[in-house]
Amino acid sequence: MSKRLFPLPTISEQEFVDHIADEDFLPVYGNPIIINCKAGYKLIFMAWPMMERFLK
């Protein structure tokens, strides 16, 4: 299995924490995005409305 993720926008954990409360977070950073965590993990963040579309 490949460890490559889809070419999604990527930000650092600190940038995510600093800006998640911004009103324009999704238009500026994208939806979904990959978060590079300090512990070495890569997390995918997706806003709930987009997730709901996938569940239908």
N, CA, C and O atoms as a CHARMM CRD file, in Angstrom:
* protein
*
  224
    1    1 MET  N      0.84500  -1.19100   0.00000 PROA 1      0.00000
    2    1 MET  CA     0.00000   0.00000   0.00000 PROA 1      0.00000
    3    1 MET  C      0.88600   1.24700   0.00000 PROA 1      0.00000
    4    1 MET  O      1.85100   1.33600   0.75900 PROA 1      0.00000
    5    2 SER  N      0.55500   2.17300  -0.83100 PROA 2      0.00000
    6    2 SER  CA     1.32400   3.40800  -0.94300 PROA 2      0.00000
    7    2 SER  C      1.06500   4.31900   0.25600 PROA 2      0.00000
    8    2 SER  O     -0.05300   4.39500   0.76600 PROA 2      0.00000
    9    3 LYS  N      2.10600   5.00100   0.69100 PROA 3      0.00000
   10    3 LYS  CA     1.96000   5.95100   1.79300 PROA 3      0.00000
   11    3 LYS  C      1.65100   7.35600   1.28200 PROA 3      0.00000
   12    3 LYS  O      1.49900   8.28200   2.07800 PROA 3      0.00000
   13    4 ARG  N      1.55800   7.52300  -0.02700 PROA 4      0.00000
   14    4 ARG  CA     1.24100   8.82900  -0.59600 PROA 4      0.00000
   15    4 ARG  C     -0.23200   9.13100  -0.41400 PROA 4      0.00000
   16    4 ARG  O     -1.08300   8.26900  -0.63500 PROA 4      0.00000
   17    5 LEU  N     -0.52800  10.33900  -0.01800 PROA 5      0.00000
   18    5 LEU  CA    -1.90500  10.79600   0.09500 PROA 5      0.00000
   19    5 LEU  C     -2.26300  11.57300  -1.16000 PROA 5      0.00000
   20    5 LEU  O     -1.38500  12.00000  -1.90900 PROA 5      0.00000
   21    6 PHE  N     -3.53700  11.75000  -1.38100 PROA 6      0.00000
   22    6 PHE  CA    -3.97200  12.56000  -2.51500 PROA 6      0.00000
   23    6 PHE  C     -3.36300  13.94900  -2.39100 PROA 6      0.00000
   24    6 PHE  O     -3.06600  14.39800  -1.28400 PROA 6      0.00000
   25    7 PRO  N     -3.17500  14.62700  -3.50200 PROA 7      0.00000
   26    7 PRO  CA    -2.56600  15.96000  -3.44100 PROA 7      0.00000
   27    7 PRO  C     -3.52600  16.98400  -2.83300 PROA 7      0.00000
   28    7 PRO  O     -4.13600  17.78000  -3.54800 PROA 7      0.00000
   29    8 LEU  N     -3.64900  16.95400  -1.53600 PROA 8      0.00000
   30    8 LEU  CA    -4.50600  17.88900  -0.80600 PROA 8      0.00000
   31    8 LEU  C     -3.64700  18.99200  -0.20100 PROA 8      0.00000
   32    8 LEU  O     -2.44900  18.80400   0.00800 PROA 8      0.00000
   33    9 PRO  N     -4.25400  20.14300   0.08100 PROA 9      0.00000
   34    9 PRO  CA    -3.50500  21.19200   0.77300 PROA 9      0.00000
   35    9 PRO  C     -3.00100  20.65800   2.11900 PROA 9      0.00000
   36    9 PRO  O     -3.70400  19.91000   2.79900 PROA 9      0.00000
   37   10 THR  N     -1.78900  21.04300   2.49300 PROA 10     0.00000
   38   10 THR  CA    -1.16300  20.55900   3.71800 PROA 10     0.00000
   39   10 THR  C     -0.73300  21.73400   4.57100 PROA 10     0.00000
   40   10 THR  O     -0.15100  22.69700   4.07100 PROA 10     0.00000
   41   11 ILE  N     -1.02600  21.65300   5.88700 PROA 11     0.00000
   42   11 ILE  CA    -0.60100  22.68800   6.82300 PROA 11     0.00000
   43   11 ILE  C     -0.00900  22.01700   8.05800 PROA 11     0.00000
   44   11 ILE  O     -0.19700  20.82200   8.28200 PROA 11     0.00000
   45   12 SER  N      0.69800  22.79400   8.84400 PROA 12     0.00000
   46   12 SER  CA     1.28800  22.27500  10.07800 PROA 12     0.00000
   47   12 SER  C      0.22800  22.23200  11.18200 PROA 12     0.00000
   48   12 SER  O     -0.81000  22.88700  11.09800 PROA 12     0.00000
   49   13 GLU  N      0.51700  21.45600  12.19600 PROA 13     0.00000
   50   13 GLU  CA    -0.37800  21.36400  13.35300 PROA 13     0.00000
   51   13 GLU  C     -0.55400  22.73900  14.00400 PROA 13     0.00000
   52   13 GLU  O     -1.66500  23.11300  14.38100 PROA 13     0.00000
   53   14 GLN  N      0.53600  23.48400  14.13300 PROA 14     0.00000
   54   14 GLN  CA     0.46400  24.79700  14.77100 PROA 14     0.00000
   55   14 GLN  C     -0.37100  25.77200  13.94900 PROA 14     0.00000
   56   14 GLN  O     -1.15000  26.54700  14.50300 PROA 14     0.00000
   57   15 GLU  N     -0.21100  25.73400  12.64100 PROA 15     0.00000
   58   15 GLU  CA    -1.01300  26.61400  11.78400 PROA 15     0.00000
   59   15 GLU  C     -2.49600  26.27100  11.89700 PROA 15     0.00000
   60   15 GLU  O     -3.34300  27.16400  11.92300 PROA 15     0.00000
   61   16 PHE  N     -2.81100  24.96600  11.96600 PROA 16     0.00000
   62   16 PHE  CA    -4.19600  24.52900  12.14000 PROA 16     0.00000
   63   16 PHE  C     -4.76500  25.06800  13.44800 PROA 16     0.00000
   64   16 PHE  O     -5.85800  25.63300  13.46500 PROA 16     0.00000
   65   17 VAL  N     -4.02700  24.89400  14.54600 PROA 17     0.00000
   66   17 VAL  CA    -4.48000  25.35300  15.86100 PROA 17     0.00000
   67   17 VAL  C     -4.66200  26.87600  15.86700 PROA 17     0.00000
   68   17 VAL  O     -5.63300  27.38600  16.42500 PROA 17     0.00000
   69   18 ASP  N     -3.74100  27.58300  15.25800 PROA 18     0.00000
   70   18 ASP  CA    -3.79600  29.04700  15.25100 PROA 18     0.00000
   71   18 ASP  C     -4.95900  29.60100  14.43400 PROA 18     0.00000
   72   18 ASP  O     -5.42800  30.70400  14.71400 PROA 18     0.00000
   73   19 HSD  N     -5.43900  28.85900  13.42800 PROA 19     0.00000
   74   19 HSD  CA    -6.40700  29.43500  12.49300 PROA 19     0.00000
   75   19 HSD  C     -7.74200  28.70900  12.38300 PROA 19     0.00000
   76   19 HSD  O     -8.60400  29.16100  11.62900 PROA 19     0.00000
   77   20 ILE  N     -7.95600  27.60700  13.09500 PROA 20     0.00000
   78   20 ILE  CA    -9.19700  26.84500  12.94300 PROA 20     0.00000
   79   20 ILE  C    -10.43500  27.67500  13.29400 PROA 20     0.00000
   80   20 ILE  O    -11.51200  27.43400  12.74800 PROA 20     0.00000
   81   21 ALA  N    -10.29700  28.63300  14.18200 PROA 21     0.00000
   82   21 ALA  CA   -11.44500  29.45400  14.57700 PROA 21     0.00000
   83   21 ALA  C    -11.71300  30.61900  13.62400 PROA 21     0.00000
   84   21 ALA  O    -12.70700  31.32700  13.78700 PROA 21     0.00000
   85   22 ASP  N    -10.85400  30.82800  12.64500 PROA 22     0.00000
   86   22 ASP  CA   -11.05600  31.91800  11.68400 PROA 22     0.00000
   87   22 ASP  C    -12.32700  31.67500  10.87400 PROA 22     0.00000
   88   22 ASP  O    -12.60900  30.54700  10.47000 PROA 22     0.00000
   89   23 GLU  N    -13.08500  32.73200  10.64200 PROA 23     0.00000
   90   23 GLU  CA   -14.31700  32.61000   9.85500 PROA 23     0.00000
   91   23 GLU  C    -14.05700  32.13900   8.43400 PROA 23     0.00000
   92   23 GLU  O    -14.88100  31.44100   7.84300 PROA 23     0.00000
   93   24 ASP  N    -12.91800  32.51900   7.89300 PROA 24     0.00000
   94   24 ASP  CA   -12.61700  32.16100   6.50800 PROA 24     0.00000
   95   24 ASP  C    -11.64600  30.97200   6.40900 PROA 24     0.00000
   96   24 ASP  O    -10.94100  30.84100   5.40900 PROA 24     0.00000
   97   25 PHE  N    -11.60200  30.11100   7.42700 PROA 25     0.00000
   98   25 PHE  CA   -10.65600  28.99500   7.44700 PROA 25     0.00000
   99   25 PHE  C    -10.80000  28.09400   6.22400 PROA 25     0.00000
  100   25 PHE  O     -9.81200  27.81700   5.54400 PROA 25     0.00000
  101   26 LEU  N    -11.99600  27.64000   5.93800 PROA 26     0.00000
  102   26 LEU  CA   -12.19000  26.69900   4.82700 PROA 26     0.00000
  103   26 LEU  C    -11.85200  27.30600   3.46600 PROA 26     0.00000
  104   26 LEU  O    -11.16500  26.65400   2.68000 PROA 26     0.00000
  105   27 PRO  N    -12.30100  28.52600   3.15200 PROA 27     0.00000
  106   27 PRO  CA   -11.91100  29.09600   1.85300 PROA 27     0.00000
  107   27 PRO  C    -10.40700  29.33600   1.72900 PROA 27     0.00000
  108   27 PRO  O     -9.84900  29.21100   0.63900 PROA 27     0.00000
  109   28 VAL  N     -9.75400  29.67600   2.82800 PROA 28     0.00000
  110   28 VAL  CA    -8.32300  29.96700   2.78000 PROA 28     0.00000
  111   28 VAL  C     -7.49200  28.69000   2.70900 PROA 28     0.00000
  112   28 VAL  O     -6.56900  28.59500   1.90000 PROA 28     0.00000
  113   29 TYR  N     -7.81500  27.70800   3.55000 PROA 29     0.00000
  114   29 TYR  CA    -6.97000  26.51400   3.67000 PROA 29     0.00000
  115   29 TYR  C     -7.47600  25.32100   2.86300 PROA 29     0.00000
  116   29 TYR  O     -6.68600  24.45000   2.49700 PROA 29     0.00000
  117   30 GLY  N     -8.74800  25.26800   2.58500 PROA 30     0.00000
  118   30 GLY  CA    -9.29400  24.16400   1.80200 PROA 30     0.00000
  119   30 GLY  C    -10.12700  23.20700   2.63700 PROA 30     0.00000
  120   30 GLY  O    -10.15100  23.28800   3.86500 PROA 30     0.00000
  121   31 ASN  N    -10.80300  22.31100   1.95600 PROA 31     0.00000
  122   31 ASN  CA   -11.65000  21.32000   2.60500 PROA 31     0.00000
  123   31 ASN  C    -11.75400  20.11500   1.67300 PROA 31     0.00000
  124   31 ASN  O    -12.41700  20.20900   0.64000 PROA 31     0.00000
  125   32 PRO  N    -11.14300  19.02300   1.99100 PROA 32     0.00000
  126   32 PRO  CA   -10.36700  18.67300   3.18000 PROA 32     0.00000
  127   32 PRO  C     -8.91000  19.13600   3.07000 PROA 32     0.00000
  128   32 PRO  O     -8.45100  19.56500   2.01100 PROA 32     0.00000
  129   33 ILE  N     -8.19600  19.03400   4.20700 PROA 33     0.00000
  130   33 ILE  CA    -6.77400  19.36400   4.25000 PROA 33     0.00000
  131   33 ILE  C     -6.03300  18.28600   5.03400 PROA 33     0.00000
  132   33 ILE  O     -6.62900  17.54300   5.81400 PROA 33     0.00000
  133   34 ILE  N     -4.73800  18.22000   4.81400 PROA 34     0.00000
  134   34 ILE  CA    -3.88200  17.32500   5.58700 PROA 34     0.00000
  135   34 ILE  C     -3.15100  18.15700   6.62600 PROA 34     0.00000
  136   34 ILE  O     -2.61900  19.22400   6.32000 PROA 34     0.00000
  137   35 ILE  N     -3.13000  17.66000   7.86100 PROA 35     0.00000
  138   35 ILE  CA    -2.43600  18.33300   8.94900 PROA 35     0.00000
  139   35 ILE  C     -1.20400  17.50500   9.29700 PROA 35     0.00000
  140   35 ILE  O     -1.32000  16.33400   9.66000 PROA 35     0.00000
  141   36 ASN  N     -0.03300  18.11100   9.18700 PROA 36     0.00000
  142   36 ASN  CA     1.20600  17.45800   9.60000 PROA 36     0.00000
  143   36 ASN  C      1.39000  17.68400  11.09600 PROA 36     0.00000
  144   36 ASN  O      1.67900  18.80300  11.52100 PROA 36     0.00000
  145   37 CYS  N      1.22800  16.64700  11.88700 PROA 37     0.00000
  146   37 CYS  CA     1.32500  16.75000  13.34300 PROA 37     0.00000
  147   37 CYS  C      2.77300  16.64300  13.81300 PROA 37     0.00000
  148   37 CYS  O      3.61100  16.02800  13.15500 PROA 37     0.00000
  149   38 LYS  N      3.04800  17.25400  14.96200 PROA 38     0.00000
  150   38 LYS  CA     4.39200  17.22700  15.53400 PROA 38     0.00000
  151   38 LYS  C      4.83800  15.81000  15.86100 PROA 38     0.00000
  152   38 LYS  O      6.03400  15.52100  15.83000 PROA 38     0.00000
  153   39 ALA  N      3.90400  14.92300  16.17200 PROA 39     0.00000
  154   39 ALA  CA     4.22900  13.54400  16.53700 PROA 39     0.00000
  155   39 ALA  C      4.54100  12.68300  15.31100 PROA 39     0.00000
  156   39 ALA  O      4.80500  11.48900  15.44800 PROA 39     0.00000
  157   40 GLY  N      4.51200  13.27600  14.12300 PROA 40     0.00000
  158   40 GLY  CA     4.84000  12.54500  12.91700 PROA 40     0.00000
  159   40 GLY  C      3.64300  11.98900  12.16300 PROA 40     0.00000
  160   40 GLY  O      3.80700  11.38900  11.10100 PROA 40     0.00000
  161   41 TYR  N      2.44600  12.18100  12.69600 PROA 41     0.00000
  162   41 TYR  CA     1.23100  11.70200  12.03700 PROA 41     0.00000
  163   41 TYR  C      0.77600  12.69500  10.98300 PROA 41     0.00000
  164   41 TYR  O      1.12700  13.87400  11.02300 PROA 41     0.00000
  165   42 LYS  N     -0.00200  12.20200  10.04900 PROA 42     0.00000
  166   42 LYS  CA    -0.70700  13.05000   9.08600 PROA 42     0.00000
  167   42 LYS  C     -2.19100  12.77800   9.29400 PROA 42     0.00000
  168   42 LYS  O     -2.64900  11.64100   9.18200 PROA 42     0.00000
  169   43 LEU  N     -2.92600  13.82700   9.59500 PROA 43     0.00000
  170   43 LEU  CA    -4.37500  13.72300   9.80600 PROA 43     0.00000
  171   43 LEU  C     -5.09500  14.43000   8.67600 PROA 43     0.00000
  172   43 LEU  O     -4.60100  15.41400   8.12500 PROA 43     0.00000
  173   44 ILE  N     -6.26400  13.92000   8.33700 PROA 44     0.00000
  174   44 ILE  CA    -7.08800  14.58700   7.33800 PROA 44     0.00000
  175   44 ILE  C     -8.24300  15.26400   8.06500 PROA 44     0.00000
  176   44 ILE  O     -9.00200  14.62000   8.78800 PROA 44     0.00000
  177   45 PHE  N     -8.36100  16.56600   7.86100 PROA 45     0.00000
  178   45 PHE  CA    -9.45400  17.34200   8.43400 PROA 45     0.00000
  179   45 PHE  C    -10.46400  17.60200   7.33500 PROA 45     0.00000
  180   45 PHE  O    -10.11500  18.00900   6.22700 PROA 45     0.00000
  181   46 MET  N    -11.73700  17.35600   7.66800 PROA 46     0.00000
  182   46 MET  CA   -12.81700  17.61100   6.71300 PROA 46     0.00000
  183   46 MET  C    -13.98700  18.20900   7.48800 PROA 46     0.00000
  184   46 MET  O    -14.35700  17.69500   8.54400 PROA 46     0.00000
  185   47 ALA  N    -14.57000  19.28200   6.97600 PROA 47     0.00000
  186   47 ALA  CA   -15.72600  19.89600   7.61700 PROA 47     0.00000
  187   47 ALA  C    -16.92500  18.96400   7.52900 PROA 47     0.00000
  188   47 ALA  O    -17.08600  18.24000   6.54700 PROA 47     0.00000
  189   48 TRP  N    -17.76000  18.98500   8.54900 PROA 48     0.00000
  190   48 TRP  CA   -18.89800  18.07900   8.62700 PROA 48     0.00000
  191   48 TRP  C    -19.82500  18.14200   7.40700 PROA 48     0.00000
  192   48 TRP  O    -20.23900  17.08100   6.94100 PROA 48     0.00000
  193   49 PRO  N    -20.17700  19.30500   6.86300 PROA 49     0.00000
  194   49 PRO  CA   -21.06600  19.31500   5.68600 PROA 49     0.00000
  195   49 PRO  C    -20.51700  18.48900   4.51500 PROA 49     0.00000
  196   49 PRO  O    -21.28400  17.84400   3.80100 PROA 49     0.00000
  197   50 MET  N    -19.19800  18.50700   4.31700 PROA 50     0.00000
  198   50 MET  CA   -18.63900  17.69800   3.24600 PROA 50     0.00000
  199   50 MET  C    -18.73800  16.21000   3.60100 PROA 50     0.00000
  200   50 MET  O    -19.03500  15.38700   2.73500 PROA 50     0.00000
  201   51 MET  N    -18.49500  15.87100   4.84100 PROA 51     0.00000
  202   51 MET  CA   -18.59500  14.47900   5.27000 PROA 51     0.00000
  203   51 MET  C    -20.01700  13.96300   5.08700 PROA 51     0.00000
  204   51 MET  O    -20.21200  12.81800   4.67900 PROA 51     0.00000
  205   52 GLU  N    -21.00300  14.79100   5.38400 PROA 52     0.00000
  206   52 GLU  CA   -22.40400  14.39000   5.19300 PROA 52     0.00000
  207   52 GLU  C    -22.67600  14.03900   3.73500 PROA 52     0.00000
  208   52 GLU  O    -23.41400  13.09500   3.45200 PROA 52     0.00000
  209   53 ARG  N    -22.08800  14.78700   2.81000 PROA 53     0.00000
  210   53 ARG  CA   -22.27900  14.48800   1.38900 PROA 53     0.00000
  211   53 ARG  C    -21.71500  13.11000   1.03600 PROA 53     0.00000
  212   53 ARG  O    -22.29000  12.40000   0.21100 PROA 53     0.00000
  213   54 PHE  N    -20.61300  12.73500   1.64400 PROA 54     0.00000
  214   54 PHE  CA   -20.02800  11.42300   1.38900 PROA 54     0.00000
  215   54 PHE  C    -20.89000  10.30400   1.97500 PROA 54     0.00000
  216   54 PHE  O    -20.88900   9.18900   1.45300 PROA 54     0.00000
  217   55 LEU  N    -21.61700  10.58400   3.04200 PROA 55     0.00000
  218   55 LEU  CA   -22.41700   9.56700   3.70600 PROA 55     0.00000
  219   55 LEU  C    -23.73600   9.28900   3.00400 PROA 55     0.00000
  220   55 LEU  O    -24.36500   8.26300   3.26300 PROA 55     0.00000
  221   56 LYS  N    -24.16200  10.17200   2.13000 PROA 56     0.00000
  222   56 LYS  CA   -25.44900  10.00700   1.44500 PROA 56     0.00000
  223   56 LYS  C    -25.34800   9.07700   0.27100 PROA 56     0.00000
  224   56 LYS  O    -26.34400   8.83300  -0.41100 PROA 56     0.00000
